[in-house]
Amino acid sequence: MLGFAIGIIVTVIAAYFIIKNYQPQTVLLLAGLVLLALTAVLFPDTPILYGKTKSIGATGFDIFNFAKESLTAQVAGIGLIIMAAGGFADYMDHIKASNSMVNLCVKPLQLIKAPYVILAAGYILGQILHVAISSAAGLAMLLLVTFFPILVRLGVSKAAAAAMIGMTAFMDLGPAVGTANLAAKHAGIETAVYFVENQLPVAVGVMLVVAVLIYFTAQHFDKVDGHVVAQTEADEATKAEENSAPGFYALLPVIPIAIVLVFSPLVIDSIKMHVVTAMIMGALIGLLCELLVKRDVKGAFKGFQVFFSGMGKMFTSIVSLLVCADVFASGFQIIGAVDFIVNSVQNAGLGANVMTVVMTLLVGVTAAITGSGVAAFSVFSQLAPNIASSFGASSISMILPMQLMAGMGRAISPVAGVIIAVSKSGECSSFQIVRRTLIPALGGMVTMLILNFLVN
């Protein structure tokens, strides 16, 4: 109880400072270190260690070493994906490939005269792509490079386009997703069977509901923000600059997506292609094109430095925030706040359906607070089989909504990596993105729970 109370108090204080526009990296880092320090003082038997790391010999120093280990893990994982995607995006802008792609795609889309329909359809497309591109942040960065400028040119606001892209990984679907594999393991079934027989029947209905809600909420918030829907045309100087790149450059920004899709369980599953690998390959193909077109080796090599500069900018603005959020989330868990929630639910004596809703909401709330769907589901998923069997219910009926809710909670978390990543392109704060994703997310959550009870 004490750990839970401390965790809530520190969380409320941290939220207050963030809402008051204090630097979120500093606030979250200090909040996480405070939670770790209080754990060391009040619960000396609890190890202050990151993952499976070992103590460096003194608990006081372990607290700061925790931040170092988090930095190592985040930079090597999701942070590297975000940095590589940011570098690739900047390089595509530098060689005018993004402009070429936008010019190619925007002309037929302009004939539809319904930018918000395209926005809603973009969510469904992105959610389908997430089956192959398992990283939510990686998928978002790919779409920010390719689809985002098209939506803006068609007339929707940058915030609306960014919020939609932040929703594309709303549900973690498919055999390539870690939480889906973990859910199938706890349910005692094959991952492919879990995907086809359990996830898909629920996911289809959720996607349709979310797409409709994105359509209406995007229009509403754009109107509230005073955004005027109008297709934009570049001035003559910008058009000349855009057209300076060869037409085939329009294909360069989608090369990483094509590589990831081809070398995935959907087409060729014998080769495991990482998003970062695809980004590097795409950037180098762009460099080769620059060499062939401009025949200026020194200039092309100098231009490629934009890729690395872009990576550095993403570390400063986004990855640093991910590390600080990770330290905070880990401190919240280590001090015992999560364990208290779990034990309270187990001792409540609720019915199977009510317990399923409660467990699912716990995952969603934890994912929203920590920004990590994987961490939230990992904490609670191992409890589901035993809880479900004690009520005479199937484990899949409890595990499925919990697993899907992990991604859904991430979509309304202002500290989630994917939300932070899209907020920069949307030229707004992560809280403003969450304001736009909240209604579609809540609608999707309710739909998911209803369909789960009907199907499973």
C-alpha positions as CSV (number, residue, x, y, z in Angstrom):
1,M,0.0,0.0,0.0
2,L,2.8,2.4,0.9
3,G,4.6,1.8,-2.4
4,F,1.3,2.4,-4.3
5,A,0.6,5.6,-2.4
6,I,4.1,7.0,-3.1
7,G,3.9,6.0,-6.7
8,I,0.6,7.8,-7.2
9,I,1.8,11.0,-5.4
10,V,5.0,11.2,-7.4
11,T,3.1,10.6,-10.6
12,V,0.6,13.4,-9.8
13,I,3.5,15.8,-9.0
14,A,5.3,14.8,-12.2
15,A,2.1,15.2,-14.3
16,Y,1.5,18.7,-12.7
17,F,5.0,19.9,-13.7
18,I,4.7,18.5,-17.3
19,I,1.3,20.1,-17.7
20,K,2.8,23.4,-16.6
21,N,5.3,23.1,-19.4
22,Y,8.4,22.2,-17.4
23,Q,10.9,20.3,-19.5
24,P,9.4,16.7,-19.5
25,Q,12.8,14.9,-19.8
26,T,14.0,16.5,-16.6
27,V,10.7,16.0,-14.8
28,L,10.4,12.3,-15.7
29,L,14.1,11.5,-15.0
30,L,14.0,13.1,-11.5
31,A,10.6,11.5,-10.7
32,G,12.0,8.1,-11.7
33,L,15.2,8.6,-9.6
34,V,13.1,9.7,-6.6
35,L,11.0,6.6,-6.8
36,L,14.1,4.4,-7.0
37,A,15.7,6.2,-4.1
38,L,12.6,5.9,-1.9
39,T,12.5,2.2,-2.8
40,A,16.1,1.8,-1.6
41,V,15.3,3.6,1.7
42,L,11.9,2.2,2.5
43,F,12.3,-1.3,0.9
44,P,16.0,-2.1,1.3
45,D,15.5,-5.7,0.2
46,T,14.2,-4.7,-3.2
47,P,17.0,-4.6,-5.8
48,I,17.3,-1.4,-7.8
49,L,18.5,-3.0,-11.0
50,Y,17.5,-2.6,-14.7
51,G,16.3,-5.8,-16.1
52,K,18.9,-8.6,-15.6
53,T,21.8,-6.3,-14.9
54,K,23.9,-6.9,-11.7
55,S,24.6,-4.4,-8.9
56,I,27.8,-2.3,-9.3
57,G,28.4,-2.8,-5.6
58,A,26.5,0.0,-3.9
59,T,22.7,0.6,-3.9
60,G,23.2,4.4,-4.1
61,F,25.2,4.1,-7.2
62,D,22.8,1.4,-8.6
63,I,20.1,4.1,-8.8
64,F,22.2,6.2,-11.2
65,N,23.5,3.1,-13.0
66,F,19.8,2.4,-13.7
67,A,19.6,5.5,-15.8
68,K,22.7,4.4,-17.7
69,E,21.3,0.9,-18.4
70,S,18.0,2.5,-19.6
71,L,19.9,4.7,-21.9
72,T,21.8,1.7,-23.3
73,A,18.7,-0.3,-23.8
74,Q,16.6,2.5,-25.4
75,V,19.3,3.7,-27.7
76,A,20.0,0.1,-28.9
77,G,16.3,-0.6,-29.3
78,I,13.4,1.7,-30.2
79,G,15.7,4.7,-29.9
80,L,17.9,3.5,-32.8
81,I,14.8,2.9,-34.9
82,I,13.6,6.5,-34.3
83,M,17.0,8.0,-35.0
84,A,17.5,6.0,-38.2
85,A,14.0,6.9,-39.4
86,G,14.6,10.5,-38.6
87,G,17.9,10.5,-40.4
88,F,16.4,8.8,-43.4
89,A,13.5,11.4,-43.5
90,D,15.9,14.3,-43.4
91,Y,18.0,12.8,-46.2
92,M,15.0,12.2,-48.3
93,D,14.1,15.9,-47.8
94,H,17.7,16.9,-48.6
95,I,17.7,15.2,-52.0
96,K,14.1,16.3,-52.8
97,A,12.9,12.7,-52.9
98,S,10.1,13.4,-50.5
99,N,8.9,16.3,-52.7
100,S,9.0,14.1,-55.8
101,M,6.9,11.4,-54.1
102,V,4.4,14.0,-52.8
103,N,4.0,15.6,-56.3
104,L,3.4,12.1,-57.8
105,C,0.8,11.0,-55.2
106,V,-1.0,14.2,-54.5
107,K,-2.4,14.8,-58.0
108,P,-4.7,11.8,-58.2
109,L,-5.6,12.2,-54.5
110,Q,-6.6,15.8,-55.1
111,L,-9.4,14.6,-57.4
112,I,-11.1,12.8,-54.5
113,K,-11.9,16.2,-52.8
114,A,-12.3,14.4,-49.5
115,P,-9.1,14.7,-47.4
116,Y,-10.6,13.4,-44.2
117,V,-11.8,10.3,-46.0
118,I,-8.2,9.7,-47.1
119,L,-7.1,10.4,-43.5
120,A,-9.5,7.7,-42.1
121,A,-8.5,5.2,-44.8
122,G,-4.9,5.9,-44.0
123,Y,-5.5,4.6,-40.5
124,I,-6.7,1.2,-41.8
125,L,-3.8,1.1,-44.2
126,G,-1.3,1.8,-41.4
127,Q,-2.9,-0.8,-39.1
128,I,-2.6,-3.4,-41.8
129,L,1.0,-2.4,-42.4
130,H,1.6,-2.9,-38.6
131,V,1.1,-6.6,-39.1
132,A,4.4,-6.7,-41.0
133,I,6.2,-3.7,-39.3
134,S,6.0,-4.7,-35.7
135,S,7.6,-1.6,-34.2
136,A,4.9,1.1,-33.6
137,A,7.5,3.9,-33.6
138,G,9.2,2.4,-36.7
139,L,5.9,2.3,-38.6
140,A,5.0,5.8,-37.6
141,M,8.4,7.2,-38.8
142,L,8.0,5.5,-42.1
143,L,4.5,7.0,-42.6
144,L,5.7,10.4,-41.5
145,V,8.2,10.3,-44.3
146,T,5.8,9.1,-46.9
147,F,2.1,9.7,-46.1
148,F,2.2,12.7,-43.8
149,P,3.2,15.3,-46.4
150,I,0.5,14.0,-48.8
151,L,-2.2,14.5,-46.2
152,V,-1.0,18.0,-45.3
153,R,-0.9,18.9,-49.0
154,L,-4.4,17.7,-49.4
155,G,-5.6,20.1,-46.7
156,V,-5.8,18.4,-43.3
157,S,-3.9,19.9,-40.4
158,K,-0.4,18.7,-39.4
159,A,-1.8,17.8,-36.0
160,A,-4.7,15.7,-37.5
161,A,-2.3,13.8,-39.8
162,A,0.2,13.2,-37.0
163,A,-2.5,12.0,-34.6
164,M,-3.8,9.5,-37.2
165,I,-0.3,8.2,-37.8
166,G,0.1,7.8,-34.0
167,M,-3.0,5.6,-34.1
168,T,-1.8,3.2,-36.8
169,A,-0.3,0.8,-34.3
170,F,-3.4,1.0,-32.1
171,M,-3.7,-2.8,-32.1
172,D,-0.6,-5.1,-32.0
173,L,-1.5,-7.7,-34.6
174,G,0.2,-10.6,-36.3
175,P,2.9,-13.2,-35.7
176,A,5.7,-10.6,-35.8
177,V,4.5,-8.8,-32.7
178,G,6.1,-9.7,-29.4
179,T,3.0,-9.3,-27.2
180,A,1.0,-11.5,-29.6
181,N,3.6,-14.2,-29.3
182,L,3.5,-13.9,-25.5
183,A,-0.3,-14.0,-25.5
184,A,-0.3,-17.2,-27.7
185,K,2.2,-18.8,-25.4
186,H,0.1,-18.1,-22.3
187,A,-3.0,-19.3,-24.1
188,G,-1.3,-22.5,-25.2
189,I,-1.9,-22.0,-28.9
190,E,0.2,-21.3,-32.0
191,T,0.8,-17.6,-32.8
192,A,-0.5,-17.9,-36.3
193,V,-3.7,-19.5,-35.0
194,Y,-4.1,-16.8,-32.4
195,F,-3.7,-14.2,-35.1
196,V,-6.2,-15.7,-37.6
197,E,-8.9,-17.2,-35.3
198,N,-8.8,-14.8,-32.4
199,Q,-7.3,-11.4,-33.3
200,L,-8.7,-10.9,-36.8
201,P,-12.4,-11.3,-36.0
202,V,-12.1,-8.6,-33.3
203,A,-9.6,-6.4,-35.1
204,V,-11.7,-5.9,-38.3
205,G,-14.6,-4.4,-36.3
206,V,-12.4,-2.2,-34.2
207,M,-10.6,-0.8,-37.3
208,L,-13.9,0.2,-38.9
209,V,-15.1,2.0,-35.7
210,V,-11.7,3.7,-35.2
211,A,-11.6,4.9,-38.8
212,V,-15.0,6.5,-38.6
213,L,-14.2,8.2,-35.3
214,I,-10.9,9.5,-36.7
215,Y,-12.8,11.0,-39.6
216,F,-15.2,13.0,-37.3
217,T,-12.8,13.9,-34.5
218,A,-10.2,15.2,-37.0
219,Q,-12.7,17.5,-38.6
220,H,-14.0,18.7,-35.2
221,F,-10.6,19.5,-33.7
222,D,-9.4,21.1,-36.9
223,K,-12.4,23.4,-36.8
224,V,-11.9,24.1,-33.1
225,D,-8.2,25.0,-33.8
226,G,-9.3,27.3,-36.7
227,H,-7.7,25.2,-39.4
228,V,-9.0,26.0,-42.9
229,V,-9.2,22.9,-45.1
230,A,-7.5,23.8,-48.4
231,Q,-5.2,22.0,-50.8
232,T,-1.9,23.8,-50.8
233,E,0.1,24.6,-53.8
234,A,3.8,25.5,-53.7
235,D,5.0,28.8,-55.0
236,E,7.0,28.9,-58.3
237,A,10.3,28.9,-56.6
238,T,9.4,25.9,-54.5
239,K,7.9,24.1,-57.5
240,A,11.2,24.6,-59.4
241,E,13.1,23.3,-56.4
242,E,10.8,20.2,-56.1
243,N,11.0,19.5,-59.8
244,S,14.8,19.6,-59.7
245,A,14.8,16.0,-58.6
246,P,14.3,13.3,-61.2
247,G,10.8,11.7,-61.2
248,F,12.0,8.3,-60.2
249,Y,13.2,9.8,-56.9
250,A,9.5,9.5,-55.8
251,L,10.1,5.8,-55.2
252,L,13.0,6.3,-52.8
253,P,11.0,7.2,-49.7
254,V,9.0,4.0,-49.9
255,I,12.0,1.7,-50.4
256,P,12.4,0.9,-46.6
257,I,8.6,0.0,-46.5
258,A,9.0,-2.3,-49.5
259,I,12.0,-4.0,-48.0
260,V,10.4,-4.6,-44.7
261,L,7.2,-5.9,-46.3
262,V,9.0,-8.3,-48.7
263,F,11.2,-9.7,-46.0
264,S,8.5,-10.4,-43.5
265,P,6.1,-13.4,-42.7
266,L,3.8,-12.0,-45.4
267,V,6.2,-12.8,-48.3
268,I,9.7,-14.1,-47.4
269,D,10.0,-15.2,-43.8
270,S,13.4,-16.8,-44.1
271,I,15.1,-13.4,-43.9
272,K,14.6,-11.3,-40.8
273,M,14.7,-7.7,-41.9
274,H,15.0,-5.0,-39.1
275,V,13.5,-1.5,-39.7
276,V,16.9,0.1,-39.1
277,T,18.5,-2.2,-41.6
278,A,15.9,-1.2,-44.2
279,M,16.4,2.5,-43.4
280,I,20.2,2.2,-43.9
281,M,19.7,0.4,-47.2
282,G,17.1,3.0,-48.4
283,A,19.5,5.9,-47.5
284,L,22.4,4.2,-49.3
285,I,20.3,3.6,-52.4
286,G,19.5,7.3,-52.3
287,L,23.2,8.1,-52.1
288,L,23.8,5.9,-55.1
289,C,21.1,7.7,-57.1
290,E,22.7,11.0,-56.2
291,L,26.1,9.8,-57.4
292,L,24.6,8.6,-60.7
293,V,22.5,11.7,-61.3
294,K,24.8,14.5,-60.2
295,R,28.2,12.8,-60.8
296,D,29.6,14.8,-57.9
297,V,31.2,12.3,-55.4
298,K,32.4,15.0,-53.0
299,G,29.0,16.8,-52.9
300,A,27.0,13.5,-52.6
301,F,29.2,12.3,-49.7
302,K,28.8,15.7,-48.0
303,G,25.0,15.6,-48.5
304,F,24.8,12.1,-46.9
305,Q,26.0,13.7,-43.6
306,V,22.4,15.0,-43.4
307,F,21.4,11.4,-42.5
308,F,23.7,11.4,-39.4
309,S,22.7,14.9,-38.4
310,G,19.1,13.9,-38.6
311,M,19.8,10.9,-36.2
312,G,21.4,13.3,-33.8
313,K,18.4,15.7,-33.8
314,M,16.1,12.8,-33.1
315,F,18.2,11.7,-30.1
316,T,18.1,15.2,-28.6
317,S,14.3,15.7,-29.0
318,I,12.8,12.2,-28.8
319,V,15.1,9.5,-27.6
320,S,16.2,11.5,-24.6
321,L,12.5,11.7,-23.6
322,L,12.1,7.9,-24.1
323,V,15.0,7.2,-21.7
324,C,13.6,9.5,-19.0
325,A,10.1,8.0,-19.4
326,D,11.6,4.5,-19.1
327,V,13.3,5.4,-15.8
328,F,10.1,6.8,-14.4
329,A,8.0,3.8,-15.5
330,S,10.5,1.4,-14.1
331,G,10.6,3.3,-10.8
332,F,6.8,3.2,-10.6
333,Q,6.9,-0.6,-11.0
334,I,9.9,-1.3,-8.7
335,I,8.4,0.6,-5.7
336,G,5.5,-1.9,-5.8
337,A,2.7,0.2,-7.2
338,V,1.9,-2.3,-9.9
339,D,2.1,-5.3,-7.6
340,F,-0.4,-3.6,-5.3
341,I,-2.9,-3.1,-8.2
342,V,-2.5,-6.7,-9.2
343,N,-3.1,-8.1,-5.7
344,S,-6.1,-5.8,-5.2
345,V,-7.7,-7.2,-8.3
346,Q,-7.1,-10.8,-7.3
347,N,-8.6,-10.3,-3.8
348,A,-11.7,-8.5,-5.1
349,G,-13.6,-11.7,-5.8
350,L,-15.2,-10.4,-9.0
351,G,-17.0,-12.4,-11.8
352,A,-15.2,-13.7,-14.9
353,N,-16.5,-11.0,-17.3
354,V,-16.0,-8.2,-14.7
355,M,-12.5,-9.5,-13.9
356,T,-11.6,-9.5,-17.6
357,V,-12.7,-5.9,-17.9
358,V,-10.7,-5.0,-14.8
359,M,-7.6,-6.8,-15.9
360,T,-7.9,-5.2,-19.4
361,L,-8.3,-1.8,-17.9
362,L,-5.3,-2.3,-15.7
363,V,-3.1,-3.1,-18.7
364,G,-4.5,0.0,-20.5
365,V,-4.0,2.3,-17.6
366,T,-0.4,1.0,-17.0
367,A,0.4,1.4,-20.7
368,A,-1.0,4.9,-20.7
369,I,1.0,5.9,-17.6
370,T,4.3,4.3,-18.7
371,G,4.0,4.6,-22.5
372,S,5.0,1.0,-23.0
373,G,2.4,-1.6,-24.1
374,V,5.0,-4.4,-23.9
375,A,5.8,-3.6,-20.3
376,A,2.2,-3.3,-19.3
377,F,1.2,-6.6,-20.9
378,S,4.3,-8.5,-19.6
379,V,3.4,-7.5,-16.1
380,F,-0.2,-8.8,-16.1
381,S,-0.3,-11.4,-18.8
382,Q,1.2,-14.2,-16.7
383,L,-1.6,-13.8,-14.2
384,A,-4.4,-14.3,-16.8
385,P,-4.4,-18.1,-17.3
386,N,-4.7,-18.8,-13.5
387,I,-7.3,-16.1,-13.0
388,A,-9.4,-17.3,-15.9
389,S,-9.3,-20.9,-14.9
390,S,-10.3,-20.0,-11.4
391,F,-13.5,-18.6,-12.9
392,G,-14.0,-21.5,-15.3
393,A,-13.4,-19.2,-18.3
394,S,-11.1,-19.8,-21.2
395,S,-7.7,-18.1,-20.9
396,I,-8.0,-16.6,-24.4
397,S,-11.1,-14.7,-23.5
398,M,-9.0,-12.8,-20.9
399,I,-5.6,-12.7,-22.6
400,L,-6.8,-11.4,-26.0
401,P,-8.4,-8.1,-24.7
402,M,-5.4,-7.6,-22.4
403,Q,-3.0,-8.0,-25.3
404,L,-4.9,-5.7,-27.6
405,M,-5.4,-3.1,-24.8
406,A,-1.6,-2.8,-24.4
407,G,-1.3,-1.1,-27.8
408,M,-4.5,0.9,-27.2
409,G,-3.3,2.3,-24.0
410,R,-0.1,3.4,-25.7
411,A,-2.1,5.4,-28.2
412,I,-3.4,7.7,-25.4
413,S,-0.1,8.0,-23.5
414,P,1.7,11.4,-23.9
415,V,5.0,9.7,-22.9
416,A,4.7,6.8,-25.5
417,G,7.5,6.8,-28.0
418,V,5.1,6.7,-31.0
419,I,3.1,9.7,-29.7
420,I,6.2,11.7,-28.9
421,A,7.6,10.9,-32.4
422,V,4.5,12.1,-34.3
423,S,4.0,15.2,-32.1
424,K,7.2,16.8,-33.5
425,S,5.9,16.5,-37.1
426,G,2.5,17.7,-35.9
427,E,4.2,20.8,-34.5
428,C,2.3,20.4,-31.2
429,S,2.8,18.7,-27.8
430,S,2.2,15.1,-27.2
431,F,-0.8,16.1,-25.0
432,Q,-2.4,17.8,-28.0
433,I,-1.9,14.6,-30.0
434,V,-3.6,12.6,-27.2
435,R,-6.5,15.0,-27.2
436,R,-7.1,14.0,-30.8
437,T,-6.5,10.2,-30.3
438,L,-8.6,9.9,-27.1
439,I,-12.1,9.6,-28.6
440,P,-11.1,7.1,-31.4
441,A,-9.1,5.1,-28.8
442,L,-12.0,4.9,-26.3
443,G,-14.4,3.9,-29.1
444,G,-12.0,1.2,-30.2
445,M,-11.5,-0.1,-26.6
446,V,-15.3,-0.4,-26.0
447,T,-15.8,-2.1,-29.4
448,M,-12.9,-4.5,-28.7
449,L,-14.4,-5.6,-25.4
450,I,-17.8,-6.1,-26.8
451,L,-16.5,-8.1,-29.8
452,N,-14.3,-10.2,-27.5
453,F,-17.3,-11.2,-25.4
454,L,-19.3,-12.1,-28.5
455,V,-16.5,-14.0,-30.3
456,N,-14.5,-15.6,-27.5
